[in-house]
Amino acid sequence: MTGHPVMPRAAPNGAVMDTLRFDSDDLEETEEFLSRAYARMSIGSDRPDDSRARIVRTAMPSVTVDELDLSFEMSYSVTPLRRICLCLVHDGTIREHTFDGVEDAFGPGDVVSFAPPDRPYSGRICNARYNITMLDTELLSQVAATAPGRSAGPVRLTGHRPHSPAAARQLGHSIAYVRDHVLADPDIAGLPLIASTAAQHLAASVLAAFPHTALDEPTATDRNDAHPVTLRRALAYIEDHAAEPVTVADIAEAAHVTVRGLQYAFRRHLDTTPLAHLRTVRLSHAHQDLLAADPLGTTVTDVAARWGFFHPGRFAAAYRNAYGRPPHEALGAG
């Protein structure tokens, strides 16, 4: 049996959405595929004649989620991925995983960061079924910042295991949520607001799970910057750009403050967060679109997706909470 990658497809907005499927029992072919899909690597097996590998990748800009099933024992040695690489083990074990002098082993339920993006790593996979989720490193800096004052530095993870089993479970739920409710439908994942919202959601979940270099509390400068003028700049930017992919870093830059200063201003004056306010503004636009929609040619799901809401049930709950009725009752009611 040979591997058969499925070529990327174009999403409605013109972005390229990747779908890759691979199924092979040829070890050399598997090594070539893995090197193309991840980074240059060498693999080996004590039983190369019984080395079945199945891999399915779904992806959107800045995030890829892969499900791998290797029904054999395989050693690996990987060059730096230059991306954040998370591993969630479903079945089997990963042993002798080593990077920078650290050695660990992972089993079912474990969620780990394989290695810093600029470090090689190696180990051994033992009849394992697991998930690999990779994120662009810039995503962490879009939802947090490290340096005091005006210059934001890159955010880095400082540990390869989550704070606690509860944190690991929550991150696992976030990965499954993005995989099952966004990437499962390339037409949905190709919508810019949804891709941006889902990627930021996942990045925030990573920061919540792992130790990192981000400073959560505002500095004295941040507190001084958190005045009403800052808030007005941020609110105006959000209103003007609600239909576009927007990050917390974008809003902070428009308001001339750090991400922490921005978050503190929203907490101090509005008792909310910048992204929560952005969702509220988008919900308001979705409300207006529902009222103006042609119920014969538009669905609630269409409107929700247009404004970055990729989970119909959560959109319906948020809408009912804000407007006192389910969204389908508002469709065409204006």
VEXDODREN-51165 format. One record per residue (C-alpha): residue in one letter; z, y, x. Coordinates in steps of 0.02 Angstrom, whole numbers, plus 50000, padded with zeros to 5 digits. Example, Ala and Ser with C-alpha at 12.3 -4.5 7.8 and 13.67 -1.06 7.14 Angstrom:
# residues 2
<rec res="a" z="50390" y="49775" x="50615"/>
<rec res="s" z="50357" y="49947" x="50684"/>
END
This chain:
# residues 334
<rec res="m" z="50000" y="50000" x="50000"/>
<rec res="t" z="49958" y="50172" x="50066"/>
<rec res="g" z="50035" y="50342" x="50040"/>
<rec res="h" z="49951" y="50460" x="49917"/>
<rec res="p" z="50004" y="50642" x="49920"/>
<rec res="v" z="49957" y="50739" x="49763"/>
<rec res="m" z="49881" y="50907" x="49807"/>
<rec res="p" z="49967" y="51071" x="49760"/>
<rec res="r" z="49918" y="51147" x="49594"/>
<rec res="a" z="49899" y="51328" x="49546"/>
<rec res="a" z="50029" y="51402" x="49430"/>
<rec res="p" z="49979" y="51525" x="49292"/>
<rec res="n" z="50024" y="51677" x="49397"/>
<rec res="g" z="49915" y="51619" x="49541"/>
<rec res="a" z="50057" y="51554" x="49649"/>
<rec res="v" z="50036" y="51381" x="49723"/>
<rec res="m" z="50158" y="51253" x="49656"/>
<rec res="d" z="50179" y="51096" x="49761"/>
<rec res="t" z="50190" y="50921" x="49691"/>
<rec res="l" z="50189" y="50783" x="49821"/>
<rec res="r" z="50204" y="50597" x="49791"/>
<rec res="f" z="50209" y="50469" x="49928"/>
<rec res="d" z="50225" y="50280" x="49918"/>
<rec res="s" z="50196" y="50172" x="50071"/>
<rec res="d" z="50258" y="50019" x="50164"/>
<rec res="d" z="50175" y="50073" x="50327"/>
<rec res="l" z="50305" y="50145" x="50447"/>
<rec res="e" z="50180" y="50246" x="50549"/>
<rec res="e" z="50107" y="50321" x="50391"/>
<rec res="t" z="50282" y="50365" x="50331"/>
<rec res="e" z="50323" y="50449" x="50496"/>
<rec res="e" z="50164" y="50552" x="50486"/>
<rec res="f" z="50201" y="50604" x="50307"/>
<rec res="l" z="50382" y="50650" x="50342"/>
<rec res="s" z="50328" y="50754" x="50492"/>
<rec res="r" z="50207" y="50850" x="50383"/>
<rec res="a" z="50329" y="50870" x="50238"/>
<rec res="y" z="50482" y="50921" x="50341"/>
<rec res="a" z="50472" y="50946" x="50529"/>
<rec res="r" z="50410" y="50847" x="50677"/>
<rec res="m" z="50510" y="50686" x="50685"/>
<rec res="s" z="50511" y="50511" x="50751"/>
<rec res="i" z="50573" y="50365" x="50647"/>
<rec res="g" z="50602" y="50182" x="50682"/>
<rec res="s" z="50654" y="50021" x="50594"/>
<rec res="d" z="50713" y="49850" x="50648"/>
<rec res="r" z="50597" y="49778" x="50515"/>
<rec res="p" z="50436" y="49880" x="50518"/>
<rec res="d" z="50350" y="49748" x="50411"/>
<rec res="d" z="50470" y="49783" x="50266"/>
<rec res="s" z="50480" y="49973" x="50261"/>
<rec res="r" z="50443" y="50037" x="50086"/>
<rec res="a" z="50462" y="50226" x="50065"/>
<rec res="r" z="50443" y="50323" x="49902"/>
<rec res="i" z="50452" y="50513" x="49900"/>
<rec res="v" z="50424" y="50640" x="49761"/>
<rec res="r" z="50428" y="50826" x="49799"/>
<rec res="t" z="50429" y="50970" x="49676"/>
<rec res="a" z="50429" y="51147" x="49741"/>
<rec res="m" z="50418" y="51332" x="49704"/>
<rec res="p" z="50414" y="51478" x="49826"/>
<rec res="s" z="50567" y="51469" x="49941"/>
<rec res="v" z="50638" y="51306" x="49869"/>
<rec res="t" z="50586" y="51123" x="49878"/>
<rec res="v" z="50675" y="50978" x="49796"/>
<rec res="d" z="50631" y="50801" x="49852"/>
<rec res="e" z="50687" y="50631" x="49790"/>
<rec res="l" z="50675" y="50495" x="49922"/>
<rec res="d" z="50698" y="50308" x="49907"/>
<rec res="l" z="50694" y="50211" x="50072"/>
<rec res="s" z="50720" y="50025" x="50042"/>
<rec res="f" z="50753" y="49987" x="50226"/>
<rec res="e" z="50855" y="50047" x="50374"/>
<rec res="m" z="50774" y="50189" x="50468"/>
<rec res="s" z="50827" y="50292" x="50618"/>
<rec res="y" z="50769" y="50472" x="50628"/>
<rec res="s" z="50762" y="50613" x="50753"/>
<rec res="v" z="50708" y="50782" x="50683"/>
<rec res="t" z="50661" y="50947" x="50764"/>
<rec res="p" z="50736" y="51106" x="50687"/>
<rec res="l" z="50681" y="51131" x="50506"/>
<rec res="r" z="50703" y="51322" x="50508"/>
<rec res="r" z="50767" y="51304" x="50330"/>
<rec res="i" z="50932" y="51261" x="50247"/>
<rec res="c" z="50924" y="51074" x="50214"/>
<rec res="l" z="51045" y="50998" x="50089"/>
<rec res="c" z="51064" y="50811" x="50062"/>
<rec res="l" z="51138" y="50731" x="49906"/>
<rec res="v" z="51159" y="50542" x="49922"/>
<rec res="h" z="51132" y="50438" x="49765"/>
<rec res="d" z="51143" y="50261" x="49837"/>
<rec res="g" z="51157" y="50182" x="50008"/>
<rec res="t" z="51222" y="50269" x="50163"/>
<rec res="i" z="51169" y="50389" x="50300"/>
<rec res="r" z="51257" y="50346" x="50463"/>
<rec res="e" z="51275" y="50415" x="50638"/>
<rec res="h" z="51209" y="50584" x="50580"/>
<rec res="t" z="51226" y="50696" x="50732"/>
<rec res="f" z="51195" y="50879" x="50773"/>
<rec res="d" z="51274" y="50995" x="50901"/>
<rec res="g" z="51399" y="50861" x="50952"/>
<rec res="v" z="51456" y="50832" x="50771"/>
<rec res="e" z="51439" y="50656" x="50702"/>
<rec res="d" z="51466" y="50608" x="50521"/>
<rec res="a" z="51419" y="50478" x="50390"/>
<rec res="f" z="51376" y="50506" x="50208"/>
<rec res="g" z="51384" y="50396" x="50053"/>
<rec res="p" z="51352" y="50405" x="49865"/>
<rec res="g" z="51405" y="50572" x="49792"/>
<rec res="d" z="51413" y="50664" x="49958"/>
<rec res="v" z="51324" y="50833" x="49968"/>
<rec res="v" z="51301" y="50901" x="50144"/>
<rec res="s" z="51203" y="51025" x="50246"/>
<rec res="f" z="51108" y="50919" x="50373"/>
<rec res="a" z="51114" y="51046" x="50516"/>
<rec res="p" z="51097" y="51232" x="50553"/>
<rec res="p" z="50914" y="51283" x="50527"/>
<rec res="d" z="50886" y="51308" x="50713"/>
<rec res="r" z="50962" y="51143" x="50771"/>
<rec res="p" z="50885" y="50969" x="50788"/>
<rec res="y" z="50975" y="50819" x="50716"/>
<rec res="s" z="50967" y="50629" x="50713"/>
<rec res="g" z="51043" y="50481" x="50623"/>
<rec res="r" z="51011" y="50322" x="50527"/>
<rec res="i" z="50969" y="50296" x="50343"/>
<rec res="c" z="51025" y="50129" x="50272"/>
<rec res="n" z="50934" y="50076" x="50114"/>
<rec res="a" z="50967" y="50245" x="50037"/>
<rec res="r" z="50909" y="50340" x="49885"/>
<rec res="y" z="50944" y="50525" x="49905"/>
<rec res="n" z="50894" y="50703" x="49867"/>
<rec res="i" z="50838" y="50832" x="49996"/>
<rec res="t" z="50840" y="51014" x="49941"/>
<rec res="m" z="50774" y="51146" x="50061"/>
<rec res="l" z="50794" y="51334" x="50044"/>
<rec res="d" z="50724" y="51477" x="50144"/>
<rec res="t" z="50864" y="51552" x="50247"/>
<rec res="e" z="50827" y="51727" x="50179"/>
<rec res="l" z="50889" y="51673" x="50007"/>
<rec res="l" z="51071" y="51679" x="50062"/>
<rec res="s" z="51052" y="51859" x="50119"/>
<rec res="q" z="50976" y="51905" x="49951"/>
<rec res="v" z="51139" y="51864" x="49863"/>
<rec res="a" z="51265" y="51912" x="49999"/>
<rec res="a" z="51281" y="52014" x="50159"/>
<rec res="t" z="51382" y="52003" x="50318"/>
<rec res="a" z="51381" y="52160" x="50423"/>
<rec res="p" z="51493" y="52308" x="50382"/>
<rec res="g" z="51416" y="52478" x="50358"/>
<rec res="r" z="51231" y="52490" x="50321"/>
<rec res="s" z="51153" y="52349" x="50421"/>
<rec res="a" z="51150" y="52180" x="50337"/>
<rec res="g" z="51147" y="52028" x="50450"/>
<rec res="p" z="51084" y="51854" x="50408"/>
<rec res="v" z="51206" y="51745" x="50313"/>
<rec res="r" z="51242" y="51577" x="50394"/>
<rec res="l" z="51335" y="51422" x="50340"/>
<rec res="t" z="51479" y="51381" x="50458"/>
<rec res="g" z="51514" y="51204" x="50401"/>
<rec res="h" z="51409" y="51055" x="50347"/>
<rec res="r" z="51524" y="50992" x="50209"/>
<rec res="p" z="51577" y="51085" x="50051"/>
<rec res="h" z="51753" y="51155" x="50030"/>
<rec res="s" z="51805" y="51015" x="49912"/>
<rec res="p" z="51741" y="50870" x="49806"/>
<rec res="a" z="51737" y="50989" x="49657"/>
<rec res="a" z="51627" y="51111" x="49754"/>
<rec res="a" z="51512" y="50968" x="49802"/>
<rec res="r" z="51496" y="50913" x="49621"/>
<rec res="q" z="51458" y="51089" x="49563"/>
<rec res="l" z="51321" y="51109" x="49694"/>
<rec res="g" z="51250" y="50940" x="49643"/>
<rec res="h" z="51243" y="51001" x="49462"/>
<rec res="s" z="51153" y="51160" x="49518"/>
<rec res="i" z="51022" y="51060" x="49614"/>
<rec res="a" z="50994" y="50946" x="49464"/>
<rec res="y" z="50984" y="51097" x="49350"/>
<rec res="v" z="50845" y="51177" x="49452"/>
<rec res="r" z="50755" y="51011" x="49472"/>
<rec res="d" z="50763" y="50959" x="49289"/>
<rec res="h" z="50745" y="51127" x="49200"/>
<rec res="v" z="50632" y="51225" x="49316"/>
<rec res="l" z="50534" y="51116" x="49436"/>
<rec res="a" z="50502" y="50982" x="49306"/>
<rec res="d" z="50374" y="51099" x="49227"/>
<rec res="p" z="50260" y="51184" x="49355"/>
<rec res="d" z="50200" y="51307" x="49224"/>
<rec res="i" z="50380" y="51366" x="49202"/>
<rec res="a" z="50421" y="51363" x="49388"/>
<rec res="g" z="50266" y="51468" x="49422"/>
<rec res="l" z="50331" y="51615" x="49322"/>
<rec res="p" z="50394" y="51746" x="49447"/>
<rec res="l" z="50554" y="51792" x="49355"/>
<rec res="i" z="50604" y="51611" x="49332"/>
<rec res="a" z="50566" y="51565" x="49513"/>
<rec res="s" z="50668" y="51713" x="49575"/>
<rec res="t" z="50813" y="51682" x="49456"/>
<rec res="a" z="50822" y="51496" x="49493"/>
<rec res="a" z="50813" y="51522" x="49681"/>
<rec res="q" z="50954" y="51650" x="49677"/>
<rec res="h" z="51057" y="51537" x="49565"/>
<rec res="l" z="51039" y="51397" x="49692"/>
<rec res="a" z="51077" y="51510" x="49841"/>
<rec res="a" z="51234" y="51575" x="49756"/>
<rec res="s" z="51288" y="51395" x="49723"/>
<rec res="v" z="51265" y="51353" x="49907"/>
<rec res="l" z="51374" y="51501" x="49958"/>
<rec res="a" z="51505" y="51449" x="49831"/>
<rec res="a" z="51510" y="51272" x="49902"/>
<rec res="f" z="51504" y="51294" x="50092"/>
<rec res="p" z="51602" y="51400" x="50216"/>
<rec res="h" z="51492" y="51543" x="50275"/>
<rec res="t" z="51485" y="51709" x="50368"/>
<rec res="a" z="51467" y="51821" x="50214"/>
<rec res="l" z="51606" y="51945" x="50183"/>
<rec res="d" z="51655" y="51935" x="50000"/>
<rec res="e" z="51773" y="52084" x="49996"/>
<rec res="p" z="51706" y="52262" x="50010"/>
<rec res="t" z="51743" y="52364" x="50165"/>
<rec res="a" z="51818" y="52539" x="50159"/>
<rec res="t" z="51640" y="52609" x="50170"/>
<rec res="d" z="51586" y="52499" x="50025"/>
<rec res="r" z="51732" y="52560" x="49919"/>
<rec res="n" z="51690" y="52740" x="49960"/>
<rec res="d" z="51507" y="52711" x="49912"/>
<rec res="a" z="51552" y="52633" x="49743"/>
<rec res="h" z="51544" y="52796" x="49647"/>
<rec res="p" z="51452" y="52838" x="49483"/>
<rec res="v" z="51298" y="52904" x="49574"/>
<rec res="t" z="51276" y="52734" x="49657"/>
<rec res="l" z="51293" y="52649" x="49489"/>
<rec res="r" z="51165" y="52764" x="49407"/>
<rec res="r" z="51038" y="52728" x="49544"/>
<rec res="a" z="51065" y="52542" x="49523"/>
<rec res="l" z="51053" y="52547" x="49332"/>
<rec res="a" z="50893" y="52649" x="49340"/>
<rec res="y" z="50816" y="52527" x="49464"/>
<rec res="i" z="50862" y="52377" x="49356"/>
<rec res="e" z="50789" y="52457" x="49200"/>
<rec res="d" z="50627" y="52503" x="49289"/>
<rec res="h" z="50605" y="52334" x="49373"/>
<rec res="a" z="50676" y="52211" x="49246"/>
<rec res="a" z="50505" y="52132" x="49222"/>
<rec res="e" z="50490" y="52095" x="49408"/>
<rec res="p" z="50575" y="51970" x="49525"/>
<rec res="v" z="50730" y="52066" x="49579"/>
<rec res="t" z="50868" y="52016" x="49699"/>
<rec res="v" z="51040" y="52090" x="49725"/>
<rec res="a" z="50980" y="52149" x="49895"/>
<rec res="d" z="50836" y="52243" x="49812"/>
<rec res="i" z="50955" y="52333" x="49695"/>
<rec res="a" z="51076" y="52374" x="49837"/>
<rec res="e" z="50935" y="52448" x="49942"/>
<rec res="a" z="50878" y="52556" x="49795"/>
<rec res="a" z="51057" y="52618" x="49771"/>
<rec res="h" z="51077" y="52651" x="49960"/>
<rec res="v" z="51230" y="52538" x="49979"/>
<rec res="t" z="51271" y="52365" x="50043"/>
<rec res="v" z="51269" y="52214" x="49930"/>
<rec res="r" z="51459" y="52212" x="49932"/>
<rec res="g" z="51465" y="52397" x="49890"/>
<rec res="l" z="51347" y="52369" x="49745"/>
<rec res="q" z="51448" y="52223" x="49678"/>
<rec res="y" z="51608" y="52324" x="49693"/>
<rec res="a" z="51530" y="52472" x="49599"/>
<rec res="f" z="51480" y="52360" x="49454"/>
<rec res="r" z="51650" y="52275" x="49451"/>
<rec res="r" z="51744" y="52440" x="49461"/>
<rec res="h" z="51644" y="52538" x="49331"/>
<rec res="l" z="51570" y="52406" x="49214"/>
<rec res="d" z="51677" y="52251" x="49244"/>
<rec res="t" z="51521" y="52147" x="49273"/>
<rec res="t" z="51400" y="52099" x="49414"/>
<rec res="p" z="51227" y="52168" x="49454"/>
<rec res="l" z="51142" y="52005" x="49408"/>
<rec res="a" z="51240" y="51989" x="49247"/>
<rec res="h" z="51184" y="52164" x="49199"/>
<rec res="l" z="51005" y="52121" x="49246"/>
<rec res="r" z="51014" y="51970" x="49129"/>
<rec res="t" z="51081" y="52083" x="48990"/>
<rec res="v" z="50935" y="52204" x="49013"/>
<rec res="r" z="50810" y="52061" x="49013"/>
<rec res="l" z="50892" y="51989" x="48857"/>
<rec res="s" z="50867" y="52157" x="48772"/>
<rec res="h" z="50682" y="52155" x="48818"/>
<rec res="a" z="50669" y="51977" x="48754"/>
<rec res="h" z="50750" y="52033" x="48591"/>
<rec res="q" z="50619" y="52170" x="48569"/>
<rec res="d" z="50479" y="52048" x="48608"/>
<rec res="l" z="50545" y="51923" x="48482"/>
<rec res="l" z="50549" y="52053" x="48345"/>
<rec res="a" z="50371" y="52109" x="48385"/>
<rec res="a" z="50299" y="51934" x="48410"/>
<rec res="d" z="50172" y="51845" x="48302"/>
<rec res="p" z="50268" y="51690" x="48246"/>
<rec res="l" z="50106" y="51593" x="48229"/>
<rec res="g" z="50056" y="51619" x="48409"/>
<rec res="t" z="50219" y="51643" x="48504"/>
<rec res="t" z="50372" y="51533" x="48526"/>
<rec res="v" z="50550" y="51574" x="48571"/>
<rec res="t" z="50526" y="51473" x="48731"/>
<rec res="d" z="50375" y="51581" x="48777"/>
<rec res="v" z="50475" y="51741" x="48760"/>
<rec res="a" z="50628" y="51671" x="48849"/>
<rec res="a" z="50524" y="51612" x="48997"/>
<rec res="r" z="50434" y="51780" x="49007"/>
<rec res="w" z="50602" y="51862" x="49040"/>
<rec res="g" z="50669" y="51734" x="49163"/>
<rec res="f" z="50772" y="51622" x="49048"/>
<rec res="f" z="50724" y="51445" x="49095"/>
<rec res="h" z="50851" y="51347" x="48993"/>
<rec res="p" z="50814" y="51361" x="48805"/>
<rec res="g" z="50989" y="51310" x="48753"/>
<rec res="r" z="51074" y="51438" x="48864"/>
<rec res="f" z="50953" y="51573" x="48808"/>
<rec res="a" z="50989" y="51533" x="48626"/>
<rec res="a" z="51177" y="51541" x="48657"/>
<rec res="a" z="51165" y="51706" x="48751"/>
<rec res="y" z="51053" y="51779" x="48616"/>
<rec res="r" z="51166" y="51726" x="48474"/>
<rec res="n" z="51317" y="51797" x="48565"/>
<rec res="a" z="51228" y="51964" x="48589"/>
<rec res="y" z="51136" y="51981" x="48422"/>
<rec res="g" z="51233" y="51872" x="48301"/>
<rec res="r" z="51093" y="51754" x="48253"/>
<rec res="p" z="50985" y="51621" x="48336"/>
<rec res="p" z="50826" y="51685" x="48419"/>
<rec res="h" z="50708" y="51591" x="48304"/>
<rec res="e" z="50769" y="51698" x="48159"/>
<rec res="a" z="50716" y="51855" x="48253"/>
<rec res="l" z="50541" y="51790" x="48291"/>
<rec res="g" z="50420" y="51909" x="48205"/>
<rec res="a" z="50559" y="51991" x="48106"/>
<rec res="g" z="50525" y="52166" x="48171"/>
END
